[in-house]
Amino acid sequence: MGLCDTFKSVSDSHTCVALTLSAIGTAALVGFGLSFVQFVLQTFVLSGHSVAKNGAWAVVTGATDGIGREFASQLAKAGFNILIASRTQEKLDAFASELRESMSNENPSTYAIDFARRDTEAYAGLATIFEGLDVGVLVNNVGKSHDIPADFHEIPLIDHEDIVEINVNATIKVTRLIVPGMITRRRGLILNLGSFAGAVPSPMLATYSGSKAFLSTWSRALAAELAPRGVDVQLVNTYFVVSSMSKIRRATSMIPLPSTYVRSVLSKIGLQGDFTTPYWAHGVLAYAMNFAPSAWLIKPAQGYSASRIEKAGARGRGRQKGVVLGTVRGTTVTCAGWSVSQAASLKPHLIDHEASHSKSLVWTSLSNTTLIFSSGGGAGFGVTRSSVQPAPPQTPLSTTRPWERK
């Protein structure tokens, strides 16, 4: 082969490589363009299908506050009979009465159940109720997070257990009770409330983050399994919403009110498949995150957790009493090794603060609740060590304030 032939061969080879790379680049740009157009249409233009076709009843768990309460209200307004399940009967009754009066909904039903407890009798009672209902929509909203971010080993074991029991096990149990009826009727919609923490590993919220990651994978697997049987399953990916769980009180374009958020969810049913981020601002953030390696997102998540701890510390430093982690099981309060047998003996030592609703939470139900004992905002109570008698701790707990850690 002569020199000219060699140059020609190399030139042809380079041309082939260039054409291949050009084709790949063009395909990538076309793919990106199509996905962007799809995102814009689904997020800002198109509407989903009506939920009314799925059945006569809607079941909402964790329905007396925040997002769950709003789901129940808007589904009642859409014409569904409502069954609301939550822990406190008094709050359920008050909300049911409100639905009757404001929505002219004659058939709101209530069921008091503590989803943190492995109460087989309570679930058996729920199963009996479901047998007679044409349940078309199930909203698995009940959930629990860490009260504030903290290192995994410093959080009481019971807190980890409750998060898994509520976020994972309770969701599976309720869904298992309802799905057979949906399959028989060949229609139904299951909405599982997810979280960005399930998509991005979140240090200092590890157990909560893991529980939401489970819901994401489980929901998508269940969706593929039930779709041929006429039942739709959607994981509703959620960023922050104004609620008692998020401890955010002021709405912004990125952090909507529950009413705004739920309206967006119900208006986008069926548009985005089994994994949906229906609220527009959350959708924009999720779309942008798709182009970032997961490792790049963990550091900001950790920074957010650290900022929440610092804010909690700032509130605590503004008061005289400190912050410790504690647990409530039955009528025994355990707080870093200090316990009292009767919760009533804590009553004189309650400290008023902005989260006044936490009082009614404790006096109506004490079982299976993890609290922050604090005088500095958030859900909890201020307790001085002199107010209780020392006792061996049920679980080793840290008495170090989060903002004092080295």
C-alpha positions in Angstrom: 0.0 0.0 0.0 1.4 3.4 -1.0 1.6 6.5 1.1 -1.4 8.0 -0.6 -3.5 5.0 0.0 -2.5 5.1 3.7 -3.5 8.7 4.1 -6.8 8.0 2.3 -7.5 5.0 4.7 -6.8 7.1 7.8 -9.0 10.0 6.4 -11.9 7.6 5.7 -11.5 6.2 9.2 -11.6 9.6 10.7 -14.7 10.5 8.6 -16.5 7.4 9.8 -15.7 8.2 13.4 -16.8 11.8 13.0 -20.1 10.7 11.3 -20.7 8.2 14.1 -20.1 10.8 16.8 -22.3 13.3 15.0 -25.1 10.8 14.8 -24.8 10.0 18.5 -24.8 13.7 19.3 -27.8 14.4 17.1 -29.7 11.5 18.7 -28.9 12.7 22.2 -30.1 16.2 21.4 -33.3 14.9 19.8 -33.9 12.7 22.9 -33.2 15.6 25.2 -35.5 17.9 23.2 -38.3 15.3 23.2 -38.0 14.7 26.9 -38.0 18.4 27.6 -41.2 18.9 25.5 -42.8 16.0 27.3 -41.8 17.5 30.7 -43.3 20.9 29.8 -46.5 19.4 28.5 -47.0 17.2 31.5 -46.1 19.8 34.0 -47.7 23.0 32.6 -50.2 22.1 29.9 -51.9 18.7 30.1 -54.4 17.5 32.6 -54.8 14.0 33.9 -57.8 11.8 33.9 -60.6 12.0 36.5 -60.3 10.0 39.6 -64.1 9.6 39.8 -64.2 6.5 37.5 -62.4 4.4 40.0 -65.1 3.7 42.6 -67.5 5.1 45.2 -65.1 5.3 48.2 -61.8 6.9 48.9 -59.6 5.8 51.9 -57.0 8.2 53.2 -54.6 7.3 56.0 -53.1 10.0 58.3 -56.0 12.1 57.3 -56.5 14.6 60.2 -53.7 17.0 59.4 -51.8 18.5 56.5 -51.7 16.7 53.1 -53.9 13.8 54.2 -56.6 16.1 55.5 -56.5 18.0 52.2 -56.7 14.8 50.2 -59.8 13.7 52.1 -61.4 17.2 51.7 -60.8 17.4 47.9 -61.8 13.8 47.3 -65.0 14.4 49.2 -65.6 17.5 47.1 -65.1 15.3 44.0 -68.0 13.2 45.1 -66.4 10.3 47.0 -67.6 8.8 50.2 -64.6 9.1 52.6 -63.0 6.8 55.1 -60.4 8.5 57.1 -58.0 6.5 59.3 -55.7 8.1 61.8 -54.6 7.8 65.4 -56.8 10.1 67.4 -60.6 9.5 67.5 -61.4 13.0 68.7 -59.6 14.6 65.7 -61.2 12.1 63.3 -64.7 12.9 64.7 -64.1 16.6 64.4 -62.9 16.3 60.8 -65.8 14.0 59.9 -68.2 16.6 61.3 -66.6 19.3 59.2 -66.9 17.2 56.0 -70.6 16.7 56.7 -71.2 20.4 57.1 -68.9 22.0 54.6 -69.0 19.3 51.8 -72.5 18.0 52.4 -70.8 14.6 52.5 -73.3 12.4 54.3 -71.0 9.3 54.7 -67.6 10.2 56.1 -66.4 7.2 58.1 -63.7 7.1 60.6 -61.3 4.5 62.0 -58.9 5.2 64.8 -55.7 3.2 64.5 -52.2 3.7 65.6 -50.1 2.8 62.6 -46.9 2.6 64.7 -48.3 -0.4 66.6 -48.4 -4.0 65.2 -52.0 -4.3 66.3 -53.5 -7.3 64.5 -56.9 -6.6 66.0 -57.0 -3.1 64.6 -56.1 -4.3 61.1 -58.6 -7.0 61.3 -61.3 -4.4 62.1 -60.1 -2.4 59.2 -60.4 -5.4 56.9 -63.9 -6.0 58.0 -64.9 -2.4 57.1 -63.2 -2.7 53.7 -65.1 -5.8 52.8 -68.3 -3.8 52.3 -66.9 -0.9 50.5 -66.3 -0.2 46.8 -62.9 1.4 47.4 -61.8 3.2 44.3 -59.0 5.4 45.6 -56.4 4.6 48.4 -54.1 7.4 49.5 -51.3 6.0 51.6 -50.4 9.3 53.2 -49.6 8.3 56.8 -45.9 8.8 57.5 -43.3 9.7 60.1 -39.9 11.4 59.9 -37.2 12.2 62.3 -38.1 15.2 64.5 -34.8 16.8 63.7 -31.9 15.4 61.7 -29.4 13.5 63.9 -26.7 11.0 63.6 -28.1 7.5 63.2 -26.5 6.1 66.3 -27.8 8.9 68.5 -31.5 8.4 67.6 -33.4 6.1 69.9 -34.0 2.6 68.4 -37.8 3.0 68.9 -37.7 6.1 66.6 -36.2 4.0 63.8 -38.7 1.2 64.4 -41.6 3.6 64.3 -40.5 5.1 61.0 -40.2 1.7 59.4 -43.5 0.5 60.9 -45.5 3.5 59.8 -43.9 4.4 56.5 -43.3 0.8 55.2 -45.2 -1.9 57.1 -48.5 0.1 57.6 -48.5 1.1 54.0 -48.1 -2.6 52.9 -50.7 -3.8 55.3 -53.4 -1.3 54.3 -52.7 -1.8 50.6 -52.8 -5.6 51.0 -56.3 -5.3 52.5 -57.7 -3.1 49.7 -56.0 -4.5 46.5 -58.0 -7.8 46.3 -61.3 -5.8 46.0 -59.8 -3.5 43.4 -58.6 -6.5 41.3 -62.0 -8.1 41.5 -63.6 -4.9 40.2 -60.8 -4.3 37.7 -60.4 -0.7 38.7 -58.7 1.4 41.3 -56.1 4.0 42.1 -53.4 3.8 44.8 -51.4 6.9 45.6 -48.3 6.4 47.8 -46.8 9.6 49.2 -43.1 9.6 48.5 -40.3 12.1 49.1 -37.2 13.6 47.4 -35.4 12.0 50.4 -36.2 8.6 48.8 -34.5 9.7 45.6 -31.5 11.4 47.2 -29.7 9.6 50.1 -30.2 12.0 53.0 -27.5 11.8 55.8 -28.9 12.4 59.3 -32.3 11.3 58.0 -31.0 7.9 57.0 -33.9 5.7 58.2 -36.6 8.1 56.8 -34.7 8.4 53.6 -34.4 4.6 53.3 -38.1 4.1 54.0 -39.1 6.4 51.2 -36.6 4.8 48.8 -38.4 1.5 49.6 -41.8 3.1 48.8 -40.4 4.3 45.5 -39.2 0.9 44.3 -42.1 -1.0 45.8 -44.7 1.3 44.2 -43.2 1.0 40.7 -43.0 -2.8 41.0 -46.5 -3.0 42.3 -47.7 -0.7 39.4 -46.3 -3.1 36.8 -47.9 -6.0 38.6 -51.4 -4.5 38.9 -51.7 -2.5 35.7 -52.9 -5.6 33.7 -55.6 -6.0 36.3 -56.9 -2.5 35.9 -55.4 -1.0 39.0 -53.1 2.1 38.8 -50.3 2.7 41.3 -48.4 6.0 41.5 -45.6 7.1 43.7 -46.2 10.8 44.4 -42.7 12.3 44.6 -42.9 15.2 47.1 -40.5 18.0 48.1 -41.5 20.3 51.0 -45.1 21.2 51.7 -46.3 23.4 54.5 -47.2 20.9 57.3 -46.5 19.9 60.8 -44.1 17.2 59.6 -42.0 19.6 57.6 -42.3 22.2 60.4 -42.6 24.8 57.7 -45.3 27.4 58.3 -44.9 29.8 55.4 -45.8 29.0 51.8 -43.6 29.9 48.8 -43.7 28.9 45.2 -41.4 26.0 46.0 -43.2 25.1 49.3 -46.9 25.1 48.6 -49.9 24.9 51.0 -51.4 21.4 51.3 -54.5 22.6 49.3 -52.4 23.7 46.4 -50.2 20.6 46.4 -53.1 18.1 46.6 -54.9 20.0 43.8 -51.9 19.5 41.6 -51.7 15.8 42.4 -55.4 15.1 41.6 -55.1 17.2 38.3 -52.2 15.1 37.0 -53.4 11.5 37.6 -52.1 9.2 34.9 -49.9 11.7 33.1 -46.4 10.7 34.3 -46.8 6.9 34.8 -45.9 5.1 38.0 -43.5 7.8 39.3 -45.0 11.3 39.3 -43.8 14.7 40.6 -47.0 16.7 39.9 -46.5 20.0 41.6 -44.8 22.3 39.0 -41.9 23.7 41.1 -41.1 20.2 42.5 -41.2 18.9 39.0 -38.7 21.5 37.7 -36.3 20.6 40.5 -36.7 16.9 39.9 -36.1 17.4 36.2 -32.9 19.3 36.9 -31.7 16.6 39.3 -31.9 14.0 36.6 -28.8 15.6 35.0 -26.7 15.5 38.2 -24.8 12.5 39.5 -26.3 11.1 42.7 -23.0 11.8 44.5 -23.3 15.5 43.8 -26.7 15.6 45.5 -25.8 13.9 48.8 -23.6 16.8 50.1 -26.4 19.4 49.7 -28.8 17.1 51.5 -26.3 16.8 54.3 -25.9 20.5 54.4 -29.7 20.9 54.7 -29.8 18.5 57.7 -27.0 20.5 59.4 -28.8 23.8 58.8 -32.0 22.3 60.5 -29.9 21.3 63.5 -28.4 24.8 63.7 -31.8 26.4 63.5 -33.0 24.1 66.3 -30.0 25.1 68.3 -30.6 28.8 67.8 -34.1 28.4 69.1 -32.8 26.4 72.1 -30.2 28.9 72.9 -32.9 31.6 73.0 -34.5 29.7 75.9 -33.1 28.5 79.2 -33.7 24.8 78.9 -31.9 22.4 76.7 -32.9 19.9 74.1 -32.7 16.1 74.5 -34.2 13.2 72.6 -36.8 11.2 74.3 -39.5 8.6 73.6 -43.0 7.9 74.7 -44.3 4.3 74.9 -47.6 3.7 76.6 -47.7 5.9 79.7 -44.0 5.9 80.3 -41.9 8.9 79.2 -38.2 8.3 78.7 -35.9 11.2 78.3 -32.2 10.5 78.2 -32.4 8.1 81.1 -34.9 10.2 83.1 -38.4 8.7 83.2 -41.8 9.1 84.9 -44.4 6.3 85.1 -47.4 8.6 84.7 -47.5 11.2 82.0 -49.7 13.4 84.2 -46.7 14.2 86.4 -45.1 16.0 83.5 -48.2 18.3 83.1 -47.0 21.0 85.5 -43.7 21.2 83.6 -45.2 21.7 80.1 -43.7 24.8 78.4 -45.9 26.8 76.1 -44.5 27.4 72.6 -45.7 27.8 69.1 -46.4 24.1 68.4 -49.2 24.1 70.9 -50.9 21.3 69.0 -48.4 18.9 70.5 -50.2 19.1 73.8 -53.3 17.6 72.4 -51.3 15.0 70.7 -49.8 13.7 73.9 -52.9 14.0 76.1 -55.0 12.1 73.6 -52.5 9.4 72.8 -49.2 8.6 74.3 -48.4 5.3 72.6 -45.6 4.8 70.1 -44.7 8.5 69.7 -41.1 9.8 69.6 -40.8 13.4 70.7 -38.1 16.0 71.1 -38.4 17.3 74.7 -37.7 21.0 74.0 -38.6 24.5 75.0 -37.3 25.9 71.8 -40.1 25.4 69.2 -41.0 22.3 67.3 -43.0 19.4 68.5 -42.2 18.5 72.1 -42.1 19.5 75.8 -39.7 21.3 78.0 -38.6 19.2 81.0 -36.0 19.9 83.5 -34.0 17.1 85.1 -35.2 18.2 88.5 -38.8 17.6 87.5 -38.5 13.8 87.1 -36.9 11.0 89.0 -33.8 9.3 87.6 -34.3 5.8 86.2 -32.1 3.5 84.1 -32.6 4.4 80.4 -34.5 1.9 78.2 -32.3 2.9 75.3 -28.9 4.7 75.5 -29.6 8.3 74.4 -27.3 11.2 73.9 -27.7 14.2 76.2 -25.5 16.3 74.1 -27.3 19.2 72.3 -26.9 18.8 68.6 -25.3 22.3 68.2 -22.7 21.5 70.9 -21.3 18.4 69.1 -17.6 18.6 68.3 
